[in-house]
């Protein structure tokens, strides 16, 4: 089979499309014929050699955690899906024609493979950081870098929970944030005052890692009211860096419920082939994404 692999840490150029042996499902796992794989910031961080504590790997290594596809192998003890079922979930080395998943859910009706591949990690992350930052119904959450996949999920999950959201993004994504129910403003010079004019902030999330932790602490009133998933230096200022995933199975079940109820939709901004994985990483690292980027097999 074809898969994307890298034999050394580094920039996008270390990614190569190679021939590899097909993986097989072990106990409690399933194998899918991958139809689409989600592209996440954690993918390029791992490729660069970051986050090795949370995602220890051995080189050469495959790439990718999220996938949507057709079940074609069921491991021992798995009883909730059968060969031929359409699923989305999380596994390892998902930039490939076949991948083994360790957590999955049936794809909600009407969802395409491309769309489904964009949900697992971002929904788990969104649910986790909303919980960790401690924001409650009736309060206001500030989301810095709100237009990407995690931001799109946070805005919609918060709205479903009765949480008011202020989101920052580039000028081109202001209407997009408003369509998701957020009060929107641009980042850049004067952004703190623009946020203040929109109202009091009870908690804040840093999704972009653009060096705004001090400002978020000031707006939220305390480091304990700020969580980052993008600034590795955040703990130096007393802010939690959230990088260890919670229950993916619970997140997938929540995602399927929200999608089925029409409360969650994350658009696919751009699709790539396996051979274009390096381009996908370059675009993802550049930011300014509206929704998700996926690799289609």
DRENMIZA-824321 format. One record per residue (C-alpha): residue number from 0; x, y, z. Coordinates in Angstrom, 2 decimals. Layout:
% residues N
titi:NUM; X:X; Y:Y; Z:Z
...
//
This chain:
% residues 297
titi:0; X:0.00; Y:0.00; Z:0.00
titi:1; X:0.95; Y:3.66; Z:-0.26
titi:2; X:1.57; Y:5.73; Z:2.87
titi:3; X:3.25; Y:8.99; Z:3.86
titi:4; X:6.32; Y:8.50; Z:6.03
titi:5; X:9.34; Y:10.36; Z:7.39
titi:6; X:12.70; Y:8.97; Z:8.49
titi:7; X:14.03; Y:12.11; Z:10.22
titi:8; X:12.56; Y:15.08; Z:12.04
titi:9; X:12.44; Y:18.32; Z:10.10
titi:10; X:10.46; Y:20.46; Z:7.70
titi:11; X:7.77; Y:19.36; Z:5.24
titi:12; X:10.47; Y:18.09; Z:2.87
titi:13; X:11.10; Y:15.05; Z:5.11
titi:14; X:7.70; Y:13.64; Z:4.14
titi:15; X:7.77; Y:10.98; Z:1.42
titi:16; X:5.15; Y:8.78; Z:-0.21
titi:17; X:6.40; Y:5.20; Z:0.12
titi:18; X:5.33; Y:1.61; Z:-0.41
titi:19; X:4.65; Y:-0.12; Z:2.90
titi:20; X:3.22; Y:-3.31; Z:4.32
titi:21; X:-0.46; Y:-3.16; Z:5.21
titi:22; X:-1.20; Y:-2.88; Z:8.95
titi:23; X:-3.63; Y:-5.26; Z:10.63
titi:24; X:-6.15; Y:-4.79; Z:13.41
titi:25; X:-5.19; Y:-6.15; Z:16.81
titi:26; X:-7.54; Y:-6.85; Z:19.73
titi:27; X:-9.93; Y:-3.95; Z:20.28
titi:28; X:-8.97; Y:-2.32; Z:16.99
titi:29; X:-10.35; Y:-2.05; Z:13.48
titi:30; X:-8.69; Y:-1.49; Z:10.13
titi:31; X:-10.20; Y:0.84; Z:7.57
titi:32; X:-9.67; Y:1.42; Z:3.90
titi:33; X:-8.96; Y:5.12; Z:4.33
titi:34; X:-11.01; Y:7.47; Z:2.19
titi:35; X:-9.83; Y:10.69; Z:3.85
titi:36; X:-7.39; Y:11.69; Z:6.61
titi:37; X:-7.57; Y:14.84; Z:8.72
titi:38; X:-4.58; Y:17.20; Z:8.72
titi:39; X:-3.92; Y:18.57; Z:12.21
titi:40; X:-1.29; Y:20.91; Z:13.70
titi:41; X:-0.15; Y:18.03; Z:15.90
titi:42; X:0.91; Y:16.22; Z:12.72
titi:43; X:3.55; Y:18.80; Z:11.80
titi:44; X:4.60; Y:19.25; Z:15.42
titi:45; X:5.35; Y:15.53; Z:15.61
titi:46; X:7.12; Y:15.70; Z:12.24
titi:47; X:9.34; Y:18.48; Z:13.61
titi:48; X:10.12; Y:16.47; Z:16.76
titi:49; X:7.84; Y:18.40; Z:19.14
titi:50; X:5.37; Y:16.86; Z:21.61
titi:51; X:7.36; Y:13.65; Z:21.92
titi:52; X:6.13; Y:13.16; Z:25.46
titi:53; X:2.51; Y:13.04; Z:24.36
titi:54; X:3.20; Y:11.18; Z:21.12
titi:55; X:6.40; Y:9.11; Z:21.42
titi:56; X:7.36; Y:7.64; Z:18.06
titi:57; X:10.07; Y:5.60; Z:16.43
titi:58; X:11.59; Y:6.54; Z:13.09
titi:59; X:10.77; Y:5.92; Z:10.33
titi:60; X:7.22; Y:6.88; Z:11.18
titi:61; X:3.90; Y:7.29; Z:9.44
titi:62; X:1.87; Y:10.48; Z:9.75
titi:63; X:-1.68; Y:11.29; Z:10.78
titi:64; X:-4.12; Y:10.50; Z:13.58
titi:65; X:-7.60; Y:11.07; Z:12.11
titi:66; X:-9.37; Y:9.17; Z:9.35
titi:67; X:-12.69; Y:8.29; Z:7.80
titi:68; X:-13.17; Y:5.16; Z:5.76
titi:69; X:-14.71; Y:1.74; Z:5.28
titi:70; X:-14.14; Y:-0.99; Z:7.87
titi:71; X:-12.35; Y:-3.92; Z:6.21
titi:72; X:-10.89; Y:-5.76; Z:9.22
titi:73; X:-12.27; Y:-6.18; Z:12.75
titi:74; X:-10.02; Y:-7.09; Z:15.66
titi:75; X:-10.78; Y:-9.52; Z:18.47
titi:76; X:-13.38; Y:-8.25; Z:20.93
titi:77; X:-14.84; Y:-5.58; Z:18.65
titi:78; X:-18.62; Y:-5.96; Z:18.40
titi:79; X:-20.01; Y:-2.54; Z:17.50
titi:80; X:-19.01; Y:-2.45; Z:13.82
titi:81; X:-18.74; Y:-4.89; Z:10.93
titi:82; X:-16.77; Y:-5.08; Z:7.71
titi:83; X:-18.30; Y:-2.60; Z:5.27
titi:84; X:-19.43; Y:-0.03; Z:7.87
titi:85; X:-18.55; Y:3.62; Z:7.34
titi:86; X:-16.68; Y:5.09; Z:10.31
titi:87; X:-14.57; Y:8.02; Z:11.42
titi:88; X:-12.06; Y:7.95; Z:14.22
titi:89; X:-8.50; Y:8.09; Z:15.49
titi:90; X:-5.57; Y:5.77; Z:14.99
titi:91; X:-2.03; Y:5.95; Z:13.70
titi:92; X:-0.36; Y:6.59; Z:10.34
titi:93; X:-3.65; Y:7.60; Z:8.73
titi:94; X:-2.04; Y:9.30; Z:5.73
titi:95; X:-2.23; Y:5.91; Z:4.01
titi:96; X:-4.44; Y:3.63; Z:1.96
titi:97; X:-5.12; Y:1.47; Z:5.05
titi:98; X:-4.93; Y:2.42; Z:8.73
titi:99; X:-5.69; Y:0.86; Z:12.10
titi:100; X:-8.06; Y:2.81; Z:14.36
titi:101; X:-8.20; Y:2.55; Z:18.14
titi:102; X:-11.33; Y:4.72; Z:18.56
titi:103; X:-14.20; Y:5.16; Z:16.12
titi:104; X:-17.87; Y:5.90; Z:15.60
titi:105; X:-20.26; Y:5.34; Z:12.74
titi:106; X:-20.39; Y:8.27; Z:10.34
titi:107; X:-23.56; Y:10.36; Z:10.76
titi:108; X:-25.92; Y:10.16; Z:7.82
titi:109; X:-25.24; Y:12.72; Z:5.10
titi:110; X:-21.60; Y:13.30; Z:6.06
titi:111; X:-18.95; Y:12.83; Z:3.37
titi:112; X:-15.66; Y:11.05; Z:4.06
titi:113; X:-13.81; Y:14.35; Z:3.59
titi:114; X:-15.99; Y:16.10; Z:6.17
titi:115; X:-15.90; Y:13.20; Z:8.62
titi:116; X:-12.09; Y:13.00; Z:8.62
titi:117; X:-11.95; Y:16.57; Z:9.88
titi:118; X:-13.81; Y:15.99; Z:13.15
titi:119; X:-12.09; Y:13.54; Z:15.55
titi:120; X:-9.08; Y:15.42; Z:16.96
titi:121; X:-10.60; Y:18.88; Z:16.74
titi:122; X:-13.78; Y:17.90; Z:18.57
titi:123; X:-11.85; Y:16.04; Z:21.28
titi:124; X:-9.58; Y:19.08; Z:21.69
titi:125; X:-12.50; Y:21.51; Z:21.75
titi:126; X:-14.39; Y:19.52; Z:24.39
titi:127; X:-11.24; Y:19.13; Z:26.51
titi:128; X:-10.17; Y:22.77; Z:26.54
titi:129; X:-13.70; Y:24.06; Z:27.18
titi:130; X:-13.75; Y:21.77; Z:30.21
titi:131; X:-10.24; Y:22.70; Z:31.35
titi:132; X:-10.79; Y:26.45; Z:31.13
titi:133; X:-13.88; Y:26.11; Z:33.33
titi:134; X:-16.26; Y:28.31; Z:31.37
titi:135; X:-19.95; Y:27.87; Z:32.17
titi:136; X:-23.37; Y:28.65; Z:30.72
titi:137; X:-24.01; Y:32.40; Z:30.70
titi:138; X:-20.32; Y:33.32; Z:30.76
titi:139; X:-18.18; Y:34.75; Z:27.96
titi:140; X:-15.30; Y:32.84; Z:26.36
titi:141; X:-12.64; Y:34.60; Z:24.28
titi:142; X:-11.12; Y:32.44; Z:21.52
titi:143; X:-7.90; Y:33.71; Z:19.96
titi:144; X:-7.45; Y:32.24; Z:16.49
titi:145; X:-11.05; Y:31.10; Z:16.18
titi:146; X:-11.52; Y:30.28; Z:12.49
titi:147; X:-9.58; Y:26.99; Z:12.23
titi:148; X:-10.86; Y:23.51; Z:12.93
titi:149; X:-10.63; Y:23.60; Z:16.73
titi:150; X:-11.98; Y:27.14; Z:16.83
titi:151; X:-14.91; Y:26.19; Z:14.61
titi:152; X:-15.74; Y:23.33; Z:16.97
titi:153; X:-15.29; Y:25.44; Z:20.13
titi:154; X:-17.61; Y:28.17; Z:18.86
titi:155; X:-20.41; Y:25.75; Z:18.01
titi:156; X:-20.08; Y:23.57; Z:21.11
titi:157; X:-20.03; Y:26.67; Z:23.30
titi:158; X:-23.12; Y:28.06; Z:21.60
titi:159; X:-24.92; Y:24.73; Z:22.17
titi:160; X:-24.02; Y:25.02; Z:25.87
titi:161; X:-25.24; Y:28.58; Z:26.29
titi:162; X:-21.78; Y:30.15; Z:26.44
titi:163; X:-21.23; Y:33.54; Z:24.80
titi:164; X:-18.13; Y:33.61; Z:22.56
titi:165; X:-15.86; Y:36.37; Z:21.28
titi:166; X:-13.59; Y:35.18; Z:18.49
titi:167; X:-10.55; Y:36.77; Z:16.87
titi:168; X:-9.51; Y:35.98; Z:13.30
titi:169; X:-8.32; Y:37.67; Z:10.14
titi:170; X:-10.47; Y:40.19; Z:8.33
titi:171; X:-11.52; Y:37.63; Z:5.71
titi:172; X:-13.01; Y:35.32; Z:8.38
titi:173; X:-15.15; Y:37.77; Z:10.33
titi:174; X:-18.41; Y:36.79; Z:8.66
titi:175; X:-17.51; Y:33.12; Z:9.10
titi:176; X:-17.14; Y:33.57; Z:12.88
titi:177; X:-20.44; Y:35.41; Z:13.03
titi:178; X:-22.13; Y:32.58; Z:11.11
titi:179; X:-21.04; Y:30.26; Z:13.94
titi:180; X:-22.66; Y:32.49; Z:16.54
titi:181; X:-19.62; Y:34.40; Z:17.78
titi:182; X:-18.96; Y:38.08; Z:18.30
titi:183; X:-16.05; Y:38.65; Z:15.94
titi:184; X:-13.10; Y:41.00; Z:15.79
titi:185; X:-9.76; Y:41.08; Z:14.04
titi:186; X:-6.39; Y:40.46; Z:15.62
titi:187; X:-3.50; Y:42.88; Z:15.18
titi:188; X:-2.88; Y:46.33; Z:16.63
titi:189; X:-5.62; Y:47.43; Z:19.02
titi:190; X:-7.24; Y:44.01; Z:19.28
titi:191; X:-7.36; Y:44.03; Z:23.09
titi:192; X:-9.41; Y:47.21; Z:23.17
titi:193; X:-11.68; Y:45.89; Z:20.44
titi:194; X:-12.34; Y:42.81; Z:22.59
titi:195; X:-13.00; Y:44.97; Z:25.67
titi:196; X:-15.64; Y:46.90; Z:23.74
titi:197; X:-17.45; Y:43.62; Z:23.07
titi:198; X:-17.82; Y:42.89; Z:26.78
titi:199; X:-16.32; Y:41.23; Z:29.82
titi:200; X:-14.25; Y:38.07; Z:29.30
titi:201; X:-14.57; Y:35.22; Z:31.82
titi:202; X:-12.12; Y:32.79; Z:30.22
titi:203; X:-9.86; Y:32.61; Z:27.17
titi:204; X:-8.40; Y:30.05; Z:24.79
titi:205; X:-5.23; Y:30.45; Z:22.72
titi:206; X:-5.55; Y:28.36; Z:19.57
titi:207; X:-3.01; Y:30.09; Z:17.34
titi:208; X:0.17; Y:30.52; Z:19.39
titi:209; X:0.74; Y:34.08; Z:18.22
titi:210; X:2.31; Y:35.36; Z:21.45
titi:211; X:-0.81; Y:36.80; Z:23.07
titi:212; X:-0.79; Y:34.89; Z:26.37
titi:213; X:-0.11; Y:37.97; Z:28.51
titi:214; X:-3.00; Y:39.84; Z:26.89
titi:215; X:-5.34; Y:36.88; Z:27.37
titi:216; X:-4.42; Y:36.70; Z:31.06
titi:217; X:-5.15; Y:40.41; Z:31.40
titi:218; X:-8.52; Y:40.06; Z:29.68
titi:219; X:-9.57; Y:36.94; Z:31.59
titi:220; X:-8.23; Y:38.21; Z:34.90
titi:221; X:-6.07; Y:35.23; Z:35.87
titi:222; X:-3.69; Y:32.67; Z:34.32
titi:223; X:-5.98; Y:29.95; Z:35.63
titi:224; X:-8.69; Y:31.24; Z:33.29
titi:225; X:-6.58; Y:30.75; Z:30.17
titi:226; X:-5.69; Y:27.56; Z:28.27
titi:227; X:-3.41; Y:27.25; Z:25.24
titi:228; X:-2.99; Y:24.47; Z:22.72
titi:229; X:-0.44; Y:26.32; Z:20.59
titi:230; X:2.08; Y:28.23; Z:22.73
titi:231; X:4.64; Y:25.91; Z:24.32
titi:232; X:5.83; Y:28.80; Z:26.49
titi:233; X:2.41; Y:29.33; Z:28.10
titi:234; X:3.28; Y:27.43; Z:31.33
titi:235; X:6.06; Y:29.96; Z:32.03
titi:236; X:3.27; Y:32.50; Z:32.59
titi:237; X:1.15; Y:30.12; Z:34.69
titi:238; X:-1.14; Y:29.13; Z:31.82
titi:239; X:-2.05; Y:25.51; Z:31.21
titi:240; X:-0.78; Y:24.03; Z:27.94
titi:241; X:-3.29; Y:21.36; Z:26.98
titi:242; X:-1.67; Y:18.62; Z:24.93
titi:243; X:-2.80; Y:15.29; Z:26.37
titi:244; X:-5.99; Y:13.94; Z:24.82
titi:245; X:-8.92; Y:12.69; Z:26.83
titi:246; X:-11.42; Y:10.02; Z:25.78
titi:247; X:-11.64; Y:9.95; Z:21.99
titi:248; X:-14.56; Y:7.50; Z:22.08
titi:249; X:-16.62; Y:9.96; Z:24.14
titi:250; X:-15.61; Y:12.83; Z:21.86
titi:251; X:-16.65; Y:10.91; Z:18.74
titi:252; X:-20.01; Y:10.05; Z:20.29
titi:253; X:-20.53; Y:13.73; Z:21.18
titi:254; X:-19.49; Y:14.79; Z:17.68
titi:255; X:-21.90; Y:12.34; Z:16.06
titi:256; X:-24.73; Y:13.61; Z:18.28
titi:257; X:-24.02; Y:17.29; Z:17.55
titi:258; X:-23.69; Y:16.65; Z:13.82
titi:259; X:-26.92; Y:14.64; Z:13.72
titi:260; X:-28.76; Y:17.43; Z:15.57
titi:261; X:-27.46; Y:20.05; Z:13.13
titi:262; X:-25.45; Y:21.78; Z:15.86
titi:263; X:-21.97; Y:21.17; Z:14.46
titi:264; X:-20.57; Y:21.60; Z:10.96
titi:265; X:-16.90; Y:22.12; Z:10.15
titi:266; X:-16.28; Y:22.94; Z:6.48
titi:267; X:-13.39; Y:21.50; Z:4.50
titi:268; X:-11.31; Y:24.38; Z:3.19
titi:269; X:-8.99; Y:22.34; Z:1.00
titi:270; X:-8.28; Y:18.73; Z:0.05
titi:271; X:-4.95; Y:17.17; Z:-0.93
titi:272; X:-3.71; Y:13.86; Z:-2.31
titi:273; X:-1.27; Y:11.62; Z:-0.44
titi:274; X:1.49; Y:12.94; Z:-2.70
titi:275; X:0.63; Y:16.49; Z:-1.59
titi:276; X:1.07; Y:15.83; Z:2.15
titi:277; X:4.02; Y:18.23; Z:2.39
titi:278; X:1.93; Y:20.99; Z:0.80
titi:279; X:-0.85; Y:20.27; Z:3.29
titi:280; X:1.60; Y:20.70; Z:6.17
titi:281; X:2.98; Y:23.95; Z:4.72
titi:282; X:-0.54; Y:25.37; Z:4.43
titi:283; X:-1.53; Y:24.20; Z:7.91
titi:284; X:1.57; Y:25.72; Z:9.52
titi:285; X:0.83; Y:29.02; Z:7.76
titi:286; X:-2.50; Y:29.24; Z:9.59
titi:287; X:-5.43; Y:31.40; Z:8.46
titi:288; X:-7.49; Y:28.25; Z:7.89
titi:289; X:-11.27; Y:28.40; Z:7.74
titi:290; X:-12.40; Y:24.98; Z:8.91
titi:291; X:-10.35; Y:21.90; Z:8.01
titi:292; X:-7.75; Y:20.55; Z:5.62
titi:293; X:-7.89; Y:16.89; Z:4.66
titi:294; X:-6.02; Y:14.36; Z:2.56
titi:295; X:-8.21; Y:12.33; Z:0.22
titi:296; X:-7.25; Y:8.82; Z:-0.82
//
